[in-house]
Amino acid sequence: MTTTFPPSSSAPPASNSGGLMAWLRKNLFNNWLNGILTVAISAMLVWVGMSFLEWAFTVAQWSVIPANWQLYFVGRYPNDQYWRLWAIFGLVAILSGLSWGILARNTAQLFTKTALICLGLLGVFGVIMPAPLTSRLLFLGAVILLAAAAWGGRQLGHSVAGIGRWISFAWIASFFVVMWLLAGGFGLESVSTGNWGGLLLTLFISVVSILLCFPMGVLLALGRQSSLPVVRLLSVLYIEIIRGVPLIAILFIGQNMIPLFLPQGMRPDNVYRAILGLTLFSAAYLAENVRGGLQAIPRGQMEAAHALGLNPALTTMLIILPQALKISIPAIVGQFISLFQDTTLLSIVSILELLGISRSILANPSFIGRYWEVYLFIGVIYWLFCYLMSIGSRRIEASLNTEH
């Protein structure tokens, strides 16, 4: 007996997408309660948006922003030394472009649609920002340098083996160049940190604190996992004590008590004391983030390394720690974002970072009452940098993802 089967249909499977209206019915109006909530929330959002636009275009006095443009970004840095800041900006643009091109050397397209939109927005900002013509031209030049360096980095990535390591060394060397340009010395006029302020000071404190707290946090995490009782006890005591004290208390201790323990005449700069406080505080939280990653590594990894003849130090450095850091990337970047936002507390200890300089601007009789305009402006700046850090962490996770 021969069994016959009907011929299989060659027609493609039915599409699940039914357009915008089908998506709305499925997700927002699938029953009467969701429909009412959707209409109510939409009406509230429209009302809030219209009210904000009416305030922004008819009530708000945005003149406080262009009138204090330089204070927001560089504080009281001497005008005749602005060339140093532009040199730093250009150096960062070149290194960022090279890093971008090298990381994207294996992608199908360097300047994707998103990248072109971002470059275009930077160009528009350079044209419309309320700054002198020279500053706007220099900003546009830095954007062009970024794009050109990205193209050059892509070419170098294809032709020069190990170029990524050299770029890493260049970033490390650039830190000392930036410090020299900012502070002066060795042939340059010295500029006191009291003249630094605004976004410049916020970024400087954040970057230095991040660079210092990361290795310290990793060492504390390894110390807490150590088999040596003294090392483990000291690490646990440090982490738990620091996590039990508010950051503002640590900042006050750093500003007022550190000089008491130093010899007469040795009084560290306020900015460096603030960096010390932020570093000590963030390292304790970062250690717990890294410890979570260490505990997520299967024990079989270490046993396999021992079977291959690796000693405990090499096992930790080459096998365990890289995997733990990869797992901990979201928590680590979250801690870095928190540290960046915590710099706002420095205004309480008389350091004129971005929030501190904004409070000093609001104390000017010409701008009294302009709270909404000032705080909305710096809020957008904080959000922009935090969002860029978040995007960077997602890109790093994607580039390190070897499981798919």
N, C-alpha and C positions, 0 to 999 in steps of 0.2 A: 504494500500500500504506500503510495507516494503522497506525502503531505506537501501541499503548496502553501506558500505564504504570500500575502499581498505585497506588491512592490512597494518599497519604502519611498516615501515622498521626499523629493529633493528641495521642497520649499524651505526657506529659512525660518527659524523659530520666530514666533510672534514677539514683537518688540514690547518691552514693558513700559517704555516711555511713551506717554501720551501728550506731551507738551506741557506748557506752563499751567494751563487750567486743570489738567489731570493731577499734576503735582500739588496744586493748591487744594484740590478736593481731597486728596489722600492725606496730606500732612496738616492742613490748617482748618479744613471745613468737613472733616469726616463724621462729625456728629454735631448736634445743636449746641452743646456746651463749648466745644472747641471753636465753633463759629462765633459765638458771642464773645469769648475771650480774645479771639483774633481781631474782631472789629473794635473791641474796647481798647486793647493795647495799641492797635494801629492808630486809633483816634488820639490816644494820649501822646504817642510819639510824634504825630503830626503837630499837635498843639505845642508840645515842648520845642520842636524844631522851628515852628513859625515864631514862637515867642523869642527864642534865641536869635533868630535872624533879624527880627525887629529890633531887639536890643543891640545887636552887633552893628547894624547899619544906621540906627537913628539915635541911640542913647549913648553907647560906648564912646569914650574919648581915647582913641588909639594913639594919639600923639605922644603918650608916655613911652611908647616902645621906640620909635625912631629917635626921640630926644635923648634916650639913654642907651642907644644901641651898643656903643663901645663898652659901657659899664657892664651890661649884661654878659658880654662875651669875654672881655679881658680885664675887667675891673679898672684899676688905676695904673695899669702898666704904661710906662713912659711912651708918649707918641713917637718920639724919634727913634725908638727901639722896636717899632712894629715889624720891621723887616725880619727880625728874628722869628716872630710868630709865623710870618708867611713862609719863611724857610722851613720851619717845623711842619707846617701844613703841607707844603710841597713834598717834603721827605716822606711824610705819612701817606700821601696820595700815591707816590711812586711805589713804595713798598706794598701798599694795599693792592694796587693794580697788578704788580708782579705776582703776589700771592694768589690773587683771583685767577690770573691767567694760568699759573702752574697747576692749581687745583682743578681747573676746568680744561686741562689739556686733552683729556680723553673724551670730552663731551662732543656731541655733534655740532653744536653751535655755541660760540662764546657769548656774543651779544644777543641773548634771547629777547623776547618781547618784554619780559619783566625788567631785564637789565636796561634796555633802551628807554623804557618808561622812567626808571629811576634816574638815569643819566639826564633825561630830558627835564625831570622835575628839579634836579640840581642846577641845571642850566637856567631854568626859569627863575629859581630862587636867586641865583647870582645876578640876574638882570634886575629884579624888582626889589632886592633888599635895600633898605634905606641907609646906604653907606656911600662914601665918596666913590667917584668913577674909578679911581685907581684900585680901590679895594675890590670893586665888582669885577674889574678886568683880571685881577690876580686870582679871584675865586674861580672865574671861568677857565683861566689857565690851568688851575689845579684840577678841575674836572677833565680837561683835555689830557693832562698828564696821567690821570687815573685810567682813562680809556686807552691811551697809547701804551702805558705800562702793562695793562692787561693783555693787549695784543702781543707785546714783546715777551711777556711771561709765558704765554701759550707757545710761542715759537721756541723759547729757551727750554721749556718743558719737554718738547719733542726732540731737541738736538743735544741737550746737555744732560748727562746722567747725574743723578744726585743733586740737582739744582735746588731741590726743596730744602736740603740741609743748609746750603749756603744762604738761602733766604732767611732761615731761622737764625743763623748767626748774624745776619744783617739787622734783623729786628732787635736782637740783644744789643748790638753795637749802637743802634739808633737811640736806645734809651739813654745812654751816656751822652750822646750828641745833643739830644733834647734837653737834658739836664744842664749841659754847658751853655746852650743857647738861652735857656730860660733864666738861669741864675747869673750867668756871666762868669768872669774870671778867666785866667789864661789868655789875656789880651782883650777881652770884652769887658765893657762897663758892667759892674755888679748891679743887679736889680734885687732889692729886698723882697722877701715873700710877702711883706706887708703891702706891696703894690700889686701883688697878684690878686685876682678876684674873679667873680662871675663863673661862667662855664669853664674857662681856662683852669681855674683852681679846682673846681669840682672834678674835672676829668683827670687832672694831675693826681689829686688825692685818691681818687677811685682806682686809677691804673696802678699806682705804686702800692696801695693797700692790697689789691688783688695779687700782684706779683709776689708780695711778701707772705700773704696769708696762705696761698696755695701750697707751697712746699712745707710750711709749718703745719698746716692741717693734715697733709699726707703723713708727715712724721708722727704726729700725735695719734693718728688712726693706727699706724703700724705699731706705735708704742702701746696702745691700748690692747692690741692683739698679741703683744709680745709674750713669750714664755718666761721672761725675766721678771720676777715679782716686783722689784724696785722700779723698773722702767714702767711696768703696767700700772703700778700704784700712782706714780707721779703723773702719768698721762691722764688717768681717771680723775685724780684730784683737780688738775688744771681744767679739764673739760667741764666737770660738774660745777666747779666754783665759778668759772667765767660765765657759764650758761645760766647760773642763778643770780647774776648781777645785771641790772639794766645797762644798756649801752651808754645812756646819758651819765650814769654814775661813773663808768669807766673813763668817759671823756673828761669829767670834772676832776677825777683823780689824776689823769694824765696832765691836765693843764695846771693844777695847783700843788700836787704832792711830789711829782717827779723831781722838780728843782730842789726840794728839800733834801733829797738823798744824794745830790751831786755836790762836788766841791764848789767853793765860792767862786763866782765868776763864770761857771759853766751853766748856762741856762739854754736848753734847746729851744729852737724856734717853735712858735705856736703851731705852725703847719706840720712840722715833723712830730710833735707830740700828738697831734690829732691823728696822723697816720699810724703812729704806734698804737693808740687806743683802738682804732678801727681794725688794725691787723690782729691784735690780741683777741678781740671779740669775735671776729669772723672766723679765725682759725679754729676756735673751739667748735663752732657749728659745722664748719667744713669737715672737721675730723669725723663727726658723726655721719655725715653724708658718705664719706669715703669708707668708713667702717661698714656701713650697710652694703656697699658694693663688695667689700672683701668677704663678708659673710655669705654673699650670694654665689660665690665661686664654689663649685663642687669640690669636695675633699679629694676626689679622684685625680684632679689636676695636680695637686701637690704630690700625691703618691706616684703618679706617672713621671713627674720631674725627678723625684728621688730615684726611681728605677733607672732613669737615664744617666744618673750620676751627678746631677746638679746639687750644689750645696744649698742650704736654706736661703742665703742672701741672693744668689742668682735665681733661685726659684721665685722668690718674691718680686725681684726687679724685672725679670724677663717674662714671667708667665702670669703670676697672680695679680700684681698691681696693674698692668695694662688692661686686663679684662675688668678689674674692679673699677678703674677710672672710666672705662667705656660705659659700664652699667650706670655709673653715678653721674654721667654728663648732665642730665636734666636737673638733678638736685644741686650739682655744683654751680651750674649757670644760674639757677634760681637764687643761690646764695650770693653770687656776684651781683645780680640785679638788686637784691636786698641791700648789699653793701653800698651800691651806687645811690640808692634812695636814702640810705642812712646818713649820707653826707649832709642832708638837710639839717640834721641835729647840730652840726658844727656852728650854725649861726647863733646858737645859744651861748657858745663859748667865744663869741666875738671874732669868728673867722668869716670873712666876707665871700663865701662861695656863692653859688647862684641864688639860693634863697636869701642868704644874708645880704647880698648886694641889692636884691629886690626890696627887702625891708628898709634898707637905707634910702632907696629911691622913694619909697612911699613916705618916708619921714620928711622929704623935701616939701616945703609949703606949696610949691607949684603943682604937686601931684598928689596931694592929700585926698583920700577917698577913691583912688583909682585901683582898688583892691582886685576887682573882678578882672580888669584888663591885664594887670601885672601877673596875677597868679594863674590865669588862663594861659598866658604866653609861656611862662616857665613850666607849667604843667605839660604843655605840648612838647617842649624840649625834653623833659624827663621821659615822657612816654615814647618819643622817637628813639632815644638811645636804648631804653629798655627793650623796645620792640626789635631793634637791630641786633641786640645781644640774643634775644630769643630766636631770631631767624638764623643767626650764626650757629647757635647750639643745634638747631634742627639739621642744618647743612653738615655739621661735623658728625652728628649721629648717622645721617644717611651715607656719608663717605666711609664711615667705619663699620657699617652694617655688612657683615660677610656671611650672614645666614641665609640670604636669598640670592 
